[in-house]
Amino acid sequence: MFAVAVIAGFIAPFKPWRWGIFVVLLQPYALFIQYQAGPFIIVSLFFFVFMAVAIGCAYIGKVLRSHVKQ
């Protein structure tokens, strides 16, 4: 999940915070579709805690891209 945020931030460095949010917001929907609102839907709410880390990873991808282009 965090590697995807870094790659997305590297590929599209404009507003990298959206990639961190996008990657994390997909997790609860995937669990809901897969388990039909079973007990795992409560666990999926903990993915929102990882949103800050994913956003940070996307910014790392942006910084890496700026260093590679120089």
PDB file of N, CA, C and O in Angstrom:
ATOM      1  N   MET A   1       0.830  -1.175   0.000  1.00  0.00           N
ATOM      2  CA  MET A   1       0.000   0.000   0.000  1.00  0.00           C
ATOM      3  C   MET A   1       0.883   1.250   0.000  1.00  0.00           C
ATOM      4  O   MET A   1       0.633   2.182  -0.764  1.00  0.00           O
ATOM      5  N   PHE A   2       1.891   1.275   0.834  1.00  0.00           N
ATOM      6  CA  PHE A   2       2.749   2.447   0.903  1.00  0.00           C
ATOM      7  C   PHE A   2       3.665   2.530  -0.317  1.00  0.00           C
ATOM      8  O   PHE A   2       4.004   3.624  -0.768  1.00  0.00           O
ATOM      9  N   ALA A   3       4.061   1.380  -0.845  1.00  0.00           N
ATOM     10  CA  ALA A   3       4.886   1.379  -2.061  1.00  0.00           C
ATOM     11  C   ALA A   3       4.104   1.952  -3.233  1.00  0.00           C
ATOM     12  O   ALA A   3       4.664   2.665  -4.066  1.00  0.00           O
ATOM     13  N   VAL A   4       2.820   1.645  -3.302  1.00  0.00           N
ATOM     14  CA  VAL A   4       1.972   2.203  -4.361  1.00  0.00           C
ATOM     15  C   VAL A   4       1.888   3.720  -4.221  1.00  0.00           C
ATOM     16  O   VAL A   4       1.907   4.430  -5.227  1.00  0.00           O
ATOM     17  N   ALA A   5       1.796   4.226  -3.003  1.00  0.00           N
ATOM     18  CA  ALA A   5       1.754   5.668  -2.782  1.00  0.00           C
ATOM     19  C   ALA A   5       3.063   6.330  -3.209  1.00  0.00           C
ATOM     20  O   ALA A   5       3.045   7.418  -3.785  1.00  0.00           O
ATOM     21  N   VAL A   6       4.201   5.682  -2.931  1.00  0.00           N
ATOM     22  CA  VAL A   6       5.488   6.233  -3.346  1.00  0.00           C
ATOM     23  C   VAL A   6       5.579   6.258  -4.869  1.00  0.00           C
ATOM     24  O   VAL A   6       6.015   7.254  -5.445  1.00  0.00           O
ATOM     25  N   ILE A   7       5.174   5.180  -5.519  1.00  0.00           N
ATOM     26  CA  ILE A   7       5.229   5.108  -6.982  1.00  0.00           C
ATOM     27  C   ILE A   7       4.294   6.139  -7.606  1.00  0.00           C
ATOM     28  O   ILE A   7       4.664   6.805  -8.574  1.00  0.00           O
ATOM     29  N   ALA A   8       3.100   6.275  -7.067  1.00  0.00           N
ATOM     30  CA  ALA A   8       2.154   7.260  -7.603  1.00  0.00           C
ATOM     31  C   ALA A   8       2.679   8.679  -7.406  1.00  0.00           C
ATOM     32  O   ALA A   8       2.531   9.518  -8.295  1.00  0.00           O
ATOM     33  N   GLY A   9       3.280   8.957  -6.276  1.00  0.00           N
ATOM     34  CA  GLY A   9       3.874  10.268  -6.047  1.00  0.00           C
ATOM     35  C   GLY A   9       5.061  10.534  -6.959  1.00  0.00           C
ATOM     36  O   GLY A   9       5.330  11.681  -7.319  1.00  0.00           O
ATOM     37  N   PHE A  10       5.769   9.479  -7.331  1.00  0.00           N
ATOM     38  CA  PHE A  10       6.898   9.617  -8.255  1.00  0.00           C
ATOM     39  C   PHE A  10       6.407   9.882  -9.676  1.00  0.00           C
ATOM     40  O   PHE A  10       6.959  10.725 -10.384  1.00  0.00           O
ATOM     41  N   ILE A  11       5.371   9.160 -10.085  1.00  0.00           N
ATOM     42  CA  ILE A  11       4.861   9.293 -11.453  1.00  0.00           C
ATOM     43  C   ILE A  11       4.125  10.616 -11.647  1.00  0.00           C
ATOM     44  O   ILE A  11       4.322  11.299 -12.652  1.00  0.00           O
ATOM     45  N   ALA A  12       3.286  10.972 -10.694  1.00  0.00           N
ATOM     46  CA  ALA A  12       2.488  12.199 -10.792  1.00  0.00           C
ATOM     47  C   ALA A  12       2.719  13.040  -9.541  1.00  0.00           C
ATOM     48  O   ALA A  12       1.953  12.938  -8.582  1.00  0.00           O
ATOM     49  N   PRO A  13       3.772  13.874  -9.534  1.00  0.00           N
ATOM     50  CA  PRO A  13       4.124  14.608  -8.313  1.00  0.00           C
ATOM     51  C   PRO A  13       3.219  15.796  -7.997  1.00  0.00           C
ATOM     52  O   PRO A  13       3.376  16.402  -6.937  1.00  0.00           O
ATOM     53  N   PHE A  14       2.294  16.147  -8.859  1.00  0.00           N
ATOM     54  CA  PHE A  14       1.408  17.273  -8.609  1.00  0.00           C
ATOM     55  C   PHE A  14       0.345  16.872  -7.590  1.00  0.00           C
ATOM     56  O   PHE A  14      -0.434  15.956  -7.852  1.00  0.00           O
ATOM     57  N   LYS A  15       0.296  17.528  -6.448  1.00  0.00           N
ATOM     58  CA  LYS A  15      -0.617  17.222  -5.338  1.00  0.00           C
ATOM     59  C   LYS A  15      -0.482  15.760  -4.884  1.00  0.00           C
ATOM     60  O   LYS A  15      -1.425  14.984  -5.039  1.00  0.00           O
ATOM     61  N   PRO A  16       0.648  15.383  -4.340  1.00  0.00           N
ATOM     62  CA  PRO A  16       0.847  13.977  -3.968  1.00  0.00           C
ATOM     63  C   PRO A  16      -0.022  13.506  -2.807  1.00  0.00           C
ATOM     64  O   PRO A  16      -0.180  12.299  -2.622  1.00  0.00           O
ATOM     65  N   TRP A  17      -0.584  14.408  -2.028  1.00  0.00           N
ATOM     66  CA  TRP A  17      -1.428  14.002  -0.906  1.00  0.00           C
ATOM     67  C   TRP A  17      -2.632  13.207  -1.381  1.00  0.00           C
ATOM     68  O   TRP A  17      -3.132  12.353  -0.649  1.00  0.00           O
ATOM     69  N   ARG A  18      -3.107  13.470  -2.595  1.00  0.00           N
ATOM     70  CA  ARG A  18      -4.298  12.753  -3.086  1.00  0.00           C
ATOM     71  C   ARG A  18      -4.010  11.279  -3.322  1.00  0.00           C
ATOM     72  O   ARG A  18      -4.916  10.453  -3.213  1.00  0.00           O
ATOM     73  N   TRP A  19      -2.753  10.927  -3.646  1.00  0.00           N
ATOM     74  CA  TRP A  19      -2.434   9.517  -3.861  1.00  0.00           C
ATOM     75  C   TRP A  19      -2.457   8.748  -2.550  1.00  0.00           C
ATOM     76  O   TRP A  19      -2.896   7.599  -2.508  1.00  0.00           O
ATOM     77  N   GLY A  20      -1.989   9.375  -1.484  1.00  0.00           N
ATOM     78  CA  GLY A  20      -2.048   8.709  -0.177  1.00  0.00           C
ATOM     79  C   GLY A  20      -3.470   8.474   0.278  1.00  0.00           C
ATOM     80  O   GLY A  20      -3.786   7.418   0.825  1.00  0.00           O
ATOM     81  N   ILE A  21      -4.328   9.452   0.056  1.00  0.00           N
ATOM     82  CA  ILE A  21      -5.732   9.303   0.423  1.00  0.00           C
ATOM     83  C   ILE A  21      -6.407   8.251  -0.446  1.00  0.00           C
ATOM     84  O   ILE A  21      -7.166   7.424   0.058  1.00  0.00           O
ATOM     85  N   PHE A  22      -6.138   8.277  -1.741  1.00  0.00           N
ATOM     86  CA  PHE A  22      -6.768   7.343  -2.669  1.00  0.00           C
ATOM     87  C   PHE A  22      -6.415   5.899  -2.343  1.00  0.00           C
ATOM     88  O   PHE A  22      -7.284   5.028  -2.340  1.00  0.00           O
ATOM     89  N   VAL A  23      -5.136   5.647  -2.068  1.00  0.00           N
ATOM     90  CA  VAL A  23      -4.695   4.287  -1.770  1.00  0.00           C
ATOM     91  C   VAL A  23      -5.360   3.761  -0.498  1.00  0.00           C
ATOM     92  O   VAL A  23      -5.766   2.600  -0.446  1.00  0.00           O
ATOM     93  N   VAL A  24      -5.473   4.603   0.520  1.00  0.00           N
ATOM     94  CA  VAL A  24      -6.044   4.169   1.790  1.00  0.00           C
ATOM     95  C   VAL A  24      -7.568   4.032   1.697  1.00  0.00           C
ATOM     96  O   VAL A  24      -8.136   3.116   2.292  1.00  0.00           O
ATOM     97  N   LEU A  25      -8.223   4.906   0.978  1.00  0.00           N
ATOM     98  CA  LEU A  25      -9.680   4.845   0.880  1.00  0.00           C
ATOM     99  C   LEU A  25     -10.166   3.624   0.115  1.00  0.00           C
ATOM    100  O   LEU A  25     -11.317   3.218   0.279  1.00  0.00           O
ATOM    101  N   LEU A  26      -9.328   3.035  -0.706  1.00  0.00           N
ATOM    102  CA  LEU A  26      -9.734   1.834  -1.431  1.00  0.00           C
ATOM    103  C   LEU A  26      -9.812   0.603  -0.534  1.00  0.00           C
ATOM    104  O   LEU A  26     -10.547  -0.335  -0.841  1.00  0.00           O
ATOM    105  N   GLN A  27      -9.076   0.592   0.555  1.00  0.00           N
ATOM    106  CA  GLN A  27      -9.024  -0.587   1.410  1.00  0.00           C
ATOM    107  C   GLN A  27     -10.375  -0.938   2.047  1.00  0.00           C
ATOM    108  O   GLN A  27     -10.784  -2.097   1.964  1.00  0.00           O
ATOM    109  N   PRO A  28     -11.085   0.002   2.676  1.00  0.00           N
ATOM    110  CA  PRO A  28     -12.381  -0.366   3.259  1.00  0.00           C
ATOM    111  C   PRO A  28     -13.401  -0.811   2.213  1.00  0.00           C
ATOM    112  O   PRO A  28     -14.207  -1.704   2.471  1.00  0.00           O
ATOM    113  N   TYR A  29     -13.367  -0.197   1.047  1.00  0.00           N
ATOM    114  CA  TYR A  29     -14.301  -0.619  -0.007  1.00  0.00           C
ATOM    115  C   TYR A  29     -14.010  -2.035  -0.471  1.00  0.00           C
ATOM    116  O   TYR A  29     -14.930  -2.814  -0.718  1.00  0.00           O
ATOM    117  N   ALA A  30     -12.737  -2.368  -0.591  1.00  0.00           N
ATOM    118  CA  ALA A  30     -12.374  -3.733  -0.993  1.00  0.00           C
ATOM    119  C   ALA A  30     -12.830  -4.746   0.052  1.00  0.00           C
ATOM    120  O   ALA A  30     -13.334  -5.811  -0.303  1.00  0.00           O
ATOM    121  N   LEU A  31     -12.663  -4.432   1.326  1.00  0.00           N
ATOM    122  CA  LEU A  31     -13.121  -5.345   2.374  1.00  0.00           C
ATOM    123  C   LEU A  31     -14.640  -5.462   2.392  1.00  0.00           C
ATOM    124  O   LEU A  31     -15.178  -6.547   2.615  1.00  0.00           O
ATOM    125  N   PHE A  32     -15.324  -4.364   2.161  1.00  0.00           N
ATOM    126  CA  PHE A  32     -16.783  -4.401   2.146  1.00  0.00           C
ATOM    127  C   PHE A  32     -17.292  -5.266   1.001  1.00  0.00           C
ATOM    128  O   PHE A  32     -18.220  -6.055   1.181  1.00  0.00           O
ATOM    129  N   ILE A  33     -16.697  -5.122  -0.159  1.00  0.00           N
ATOM    130  CA  ILE A  33     -17.122  -5.919  -1.315  1.00  0.00           C
ATOM    131  C   ILE A  33     -16.785  -7.388  -1.110  1.00  0.00           C
ATOM    132  O   ILE A  33     -17.568  -8.265  -1.476  1.00  0.00           O
ATOM    133  N   GLN A  34     -15.639  -7.655  -0.536  1.00  0.00           N
ATOM    134  CA  GLN A  34     -15.196  -9.039  -0.379  1.00  0.00           C
ATOM    135  C   GLN A  34     -15.948  -9.765   0.731  1.00  0.00           C
ATOM    136  O   GLN A  34     -16.291 -10.936   0.570  1.00  0.00           O
ATOM    137  N   TYR A  35     -16.212  -9.101   1.849  1.00  0.00           N
ATOM    138  CA  TYR A  35     -16.803  -9.781   3.001  1.00  0.00           C
ATOM    139  C   TYR A  35     -18.236  -9.367   3.301  1.00  0.00           C
ATOM    140  O   TYR A  35     -18.805  -9.832   4.289  1.00  0.00           O
ATOM    141  N   GLN A  36     -18.828  -8.524   2.499  1.00  0.00           N
ATOM    142  CA  GLN A  36     -20.236  -8.120   2.650  1.00  0.00           C
ATOM    143  C   GLN A  36     -20.547  -7.595   4.050  1.00  0.00           C
ATOM    144  O   GLN A  36     -21.465  -8.086   4.708  1.00  0.00           O
ATOM    145  N   ALA A  37     -19.798  -6.617   4.498  1.00  0.00           N
ATOM    146  CA  ALA A  37     -20.028  -5.923   5.777  1.00  0.00           C
ATOM    147  C   ALA A  37     -19.968  -6.857   6.979  1.00  0.00           C
ATOM    148  O   ALA A  37     -20.728  -6.698   7.934  1.00  0.00           O
ATOM    149  N   GLY A  38     -19.082  -7.810   6.931  1.00  0.00           N
ATOM    150  CA  GLY A  38     -18.890  -8.702   8.063  1.00  0.00           C
ATOM    151  C   GLY A  38     -18.089  -8.012   9.151  1.00  0.00           C
ATOM    152  O   GLY A  38     -18.025  -6.783   9.192  1.00  0.00           O
ATOM    153  N   PRO A  39     -17.487  -8.780  10.019  1.00  0.00           N
ATOM    154  CA  PRO A  39     -16.722  -8.173  11.124  1.00  0.00           C
ATOM    155  C   PRO A  39     -15.465  -7.457  10.642  1.00  0.00           C
ATOM    156  O   PRO A  39     -14.884  -6.661  11.381  1.00  0.00           O
ATOM    157  N   PHE A  40     -15.045  -7.729   9.425  1.00  0.00           N
ATOM    158  CA  PHE A  40     -13.832  -7.090   8.919  1.00  0.00           C
ATOM    159  C   PHE A  40     -14.042  -5.632   8.544  1.00  0.00           C
ATOM    160  O   PHE A  40     -13.072  -4.898   8.358  1.00  0.00           O
ATOM    161  N   ILE A  41     -15.288  -5.203   8.430  1.00  0.00           N
ATOM    162  CA  ILE A  41     -15.548  -3.804   8.096  1.00  0.00           C
ATOM    163  C   ILE A  41     -15.088  -2.888   9.234  1.00  0.00           C
ATOM    164  O   ILE A  41     -14.667  -1.759   8.983  1.00  0.00           O
ATOM    165  N   ILE A  42     -15.164  -3.359  10.475  1.00  0.00           N
ATOM    166  CA  ILE A  42     -14.677  -2.568  11.614  1.00  0.00           C
ATOM    167  C   ILE A  42     -13.160  -2.466  11.567  1.00  0.00           C
ATOM    168  O   ILE A  42     -12.587  -1.418  11.865  1.00  0.00           O
ATOM    169  N   VAL A  43     -12.524  -3.553  11.192  1.00  0.00           N
ATOM    170  CA  VAL A  43     -11.068  -3.549  11.071  1.00  0.00           C
ATOM    171  C   VAL A  43     -10.628  -2.590   9.968  1.00  0.00           C
ATOM    172  O   VAL A  43      -9.573  -1.964  10.064  1.00  0.00           O
ATOM    173  N   SER A  44     -11.441  -2.481   8.929  1.00  0.00           N
ATOM    174  CA  SER A  44     -11.062  -1.612   7.810  1.00  0.00           C
ATOM    175  C   SER A  44     -11.013  -0.143   8.217  1.00  0.00           C
ATOM    176  O   SER A  44     -10.340   0.654   7.564  1.00  0.00           O
ATOM    177  N   LEU A  45     -11.704   0.218   9.270  1.00  0.00           N
ATOM    178  CA  LEU A  45     -11.657   1.603   9.726  1.00  0.00           C
ATOM    179  C   LEU A  45     -10.273   1.995  10.241  1.00  0.00           C
ATOM    180  O   LEU A  45      -9.916   3.173  10.245  1.00  0.00           O
ATOM    181  N   PHE A  46      -9.503   1.006  10.671  1.00  0.00           N
ATOM    182  CA  PHE A  46      -8.151   1.292  11.130  1.00  0.00           C
ATOM    183  C   PHE A  46      -7.226   1.700   9.989  1.00  0.00           C
ATOM    184  O   PHE A  46      -6.152   2.255  10.226  1.00  0.00           O
ATOM    185  N   PHE A  47      -7.637   1.429   8.759  1.00  0.00           N
ATOM    186  CA  PHE A  47      -6.816   1.855   7.631  1.00  0.00           C
ATOM    187  C   PHE A  47      -6.731   3.369   7.533  1.00  0.00           C
ATOM    188  O   PHE A  47      -5.784   3.902   6.955  1.00  0.00           O
ATOM    189  N   PHE A  48      -7.697   4.056   8.083  1.00  0.00           N
ATOM    190  CA  PHE A  48      -7.654   5.511   8.043  1.00  0.00           C
ATOM    191  C   PHE A  48      -6.514   6.069   8.890  1.00  0.00           C
ATOM    192  O   PHE A  48      -6.059   7.192   8.668  1.00  0.00           O
ATOM    193  N   VAL A  49      -6.055   5.283   9.858  1.00  0.00           N
ATOM    194  CA  VAL A  49      -4.901   5.692  10.654  1.00  0.00           C
ATOM    195  C   VAL A  49      -3.656   5.737   9.768  1.00  0.00           C
ATOM    196  O   VAL A  49      -2.767   6.565   9.966  1.00  0.00           O
ATOM    197  N   PHE A  50      -3.610   4.837   8.794  1.00  0.00           N
ATOM    198  CA  PHE A  50      -2.460   4.768   7.896  1.00  0.00           C
ATOM    199  C   PHE A  50      -2.478   5.850   6.827  1.00  0.00           C
ATOM    200  O   PHE A  50      -1.536   5.950   6.041  1.00  0.00           O
ATOM    201  N   MET A  51      -3.525   6.659   6.781  1.00  0.00           N
ATOM    202  CA  MET A  51      -3.627   7.668   5.733  1.00  0.00           C
ATOM    203  C   MET A  51      -2.480   8.671   5.815  1.00  0.00           C
ATOM    204  O   MET A  51      -1.930   9.064   4.786  1.00  0.00           O
ATOM    205  N   ALA A  52      -2.123   9.080   7.000  1.00  0.00           N
ATOM    206  CA  ALA A  52      -1.023  10.039   7.156  1.00  0.00           C
ATOM    207  C   ALA A  52       0.292   9.438   6.669  1.00  0.00           C
ATOM    208  O   ALA A  52       1.092  10.128   6.037  1.00  0.00           O
ATOM    209  N   VAL A  53       0.518   8.175   6.955  1.00  0.00           N
ATOM    210  CA  VAL A  53       1.745   7.520   6.499  1.00  0.00           C
ATOM    211  C   VAL A  53       1.752   7.407   4.976  1.00  0.00           C
ATOM    212  O   VAL A  53       2.784   7.629   4.342  1.00  0.00           O
ATOM    213  N   ALA A  54       0.616   7.065   4.392  1.00  0.00           N
ATOM    214  CA  ALA A  54       0.536   6.944   2.935  1.00  0.00           C
ATOM    215  C   ALA A  54       0.748   8.293   2.261  1.00  0.00           C
ATOM    216  O   ALA A  54       1.398   8.371   1.219  1.00  0.00           O
ATOM    217  N   ILE A  55       0.209   9.346   2.844  1.00  0.00           N
ATOM    218  CA  ILE A  55       0.427  10.684   2.290  1.00  0.00           C
ATOM    219  C   ILE A  55       1.912  11.048   2.375  1.00  0.00           C
ATOM    220  O   ILE A  55       2.471  11.622   1.440  1.00  0.00           O
ATOM    221  N   GLY A  56       2.533  10.717   3.483  1.00  0.00           N
ATOM    222  CA  GLY A  56       3.975  10.950   3.610  1.00  0.00           C
ATOM    223  C   GLY A  56       4.782  10.174   2.580  1.00  0.00           C
ATOM    224  O   GLY A  56       5.759  10.689   2.037  1.00  0.00           O
ATOM    225  N   CYS A  57       4.378   8.945   2.313  1.00  0.00           N
ATOM    226  CA  CYS A  57       5.061   8.144   1.297  1.00  0.00           C
ATOM    227  C   CYS A  57       4.903   8.760  -0.091  1.00  0.00           C
ATOM    228  O   CYS A  57       5.840   8.740  -0.889  1.00  0.00           O
ATOM    229  N   ALA A  58       3.744   9.297  -0.376  1.00  0.00           N
ATOM    230  CA  ALA A  58       3.540   9.955  -1.665  1.00  0.00           C
ATOM    231  C   ALA A  58       4.437  11.180  -1.798  1.00  0.00           C
ATOM    232  O   ALA A  58       4.960  11.452  -2.879  1.00  0.00           O
ATOM    233  N   TYR A  59       4.617  11.919  -0.708  1.00  0.00           N
ATOM    234  CA  TYR A  59       5.528  13.064  -0.742  1.00  0.00           C
ATOM    235  C   TYR A  59       6.979  12.609  -0.909  1.00  0.00           C
ATOM    236  O   TYR A  59       7.779  13.305  -1.534  1.00  0.00           O
ATOM    237  N   ILE A  60       7.317  11.457  -0.358  1.00  0.00           N
ATOM    238  CA  ILE A  60       8.656  10.906  -0.569  1.00  0.00           C
ATOM    239  C   ILE A  60       8.873  10.616  -2.047  1.00  0.00           C
ATOM    240  O   ILE A  60       9.947  10.886  -2.585  1.00  0.00           O
ATOM    241  N   GLY A  61       7.846  10.062  -2.711  1.00  0.00           N
ATOM    242  CA  GLY A  61       7.932   9.829  -4.148  1.00  0.00           C
ATOM    243  C   GLY A  61       8.122  11.123  -4.921  1.00  0.00           C
ATOM    244  O   GLY A  61       8.862  11.158  -5.904  1.00  0.00           O
ATOM    245  N   LYS A  62       7.466  12.177  -4.488  1.00  0.00           N
ATOM    246  CA  LYS A  62       7.612  13.484  -5.144  1.00  0.00           C
ATOM    247  C   LYS A  62       9.039  13.999  -4.984  1.00  0.00           C
ATOM    248  O   LYS A  62       9.631  14.497  -5.941  1.00  0.00           O
ATOM    249  N   VAL A  63       9.587  13.881  -3.786  1.00  0.00           N
ATOM    250  CA  VAL A  63      10.949  14.339  -3.539  1.00  0.00           C
ATOM    251  C   VAL A  63      11.949  13.516  -4.341  1.00  0.00           C
ATOM    252  O   VAL A  63      12.899  14.065  -4.901  1.00  0.00           O
ATOM    253  N   LEU A  64      11.741  12.204  -4.399  1.00  0.00           N
ATOM    254  CA  LEU A  64      12.629  11.351  -5.187  1.00  0.00           C
ATOM    255  C   LEU A  64      12.617  11.751  -6.655  1.00  0.00           C
ATOM    256  O   LEU A  64      13.661  11.765  -7.306  1.00  0.00           O
ATOM    257  N   ARG A  65      11.441  12.075  -7.175  1.00  0.00           N
ATOM    258  CA  ARG A  65      11.352  12.488  -8.573  1.00  0.00           C
ATOM    259  C   ARG A  65      12.109  13.792  -8.807  1.00  0.00           C
ATOM    260  O   ARG A  65      12.781  13.946  -9.827  1.00  0.00           O
ATOM    261  N   SER A  66      12.003  14.721  -7.874  1.00  0.00           N
ATOM    262  CA  SER A  66      12.714  15.991  -8.052  1.00  0.00           C
ATOM    263  C   SER A  66      14.224  15.792  -8.016  1.00  0.00           C
ATOM    264  O   SER A  66      14.952  16.521  -8.690  1.00  0.00           O
ATOM    265  N   HIS A  67      14.715  14.816  -7.241  1.00  0.00           N
ATOM    266  CA  HIS A  67      16.147  14.548  -7.187  1.00  0.00           C
ATOM    267  C   HIS A  67      16.611  13.795  -8.432  1.00  0.00           C
ATOM    268  O   HIS A  67      17.743  13.980  -8.881  1.00  0.00           O
ATOM    269  N   VAL A  68      15.750  12.951  -8.991  1.00  0.00           N
ATOM    270  CA  VAL A  68      16.115  12.190 -10.191  1.00  0.00           C
ATOM    271  C   VAL A  68      16.169  13.107 -11.398  1.00  0.00           C
ATOM    272  O   VAL A  68      17.023  12.927 -12.266  1.00  0.00           O
ATOM    273  N   LYS A  69      15.284  14.079 -11.474  1.00  0.00           N
ATOM    274  CA  LYS A  69      15.245  14.969 -12.634  1.00  0.00           C
ATOM    275  C   LYS A  69      16.417  15.932 -12.669  1.00  0.00           C
ATOM    276  O   LYS A  69      16.723  16.484 -13.725  1.00  0.00           O
ATOM    277  N   GLN A  70      17.085  16.149 -11.533  1.00  0.00           N
ATOM    278  CA  GLN A  70      18.207  17.107 -11.505  1.00  0.00           C
ATOM    279  C   GLN A  70      19.477  16.511 -11.973  1.00  0.00           C
ATOM    280  O   GLN A  70      20.503  17.191 -12.005  1.00  0.00           O
TER     281      GLN A  70
END
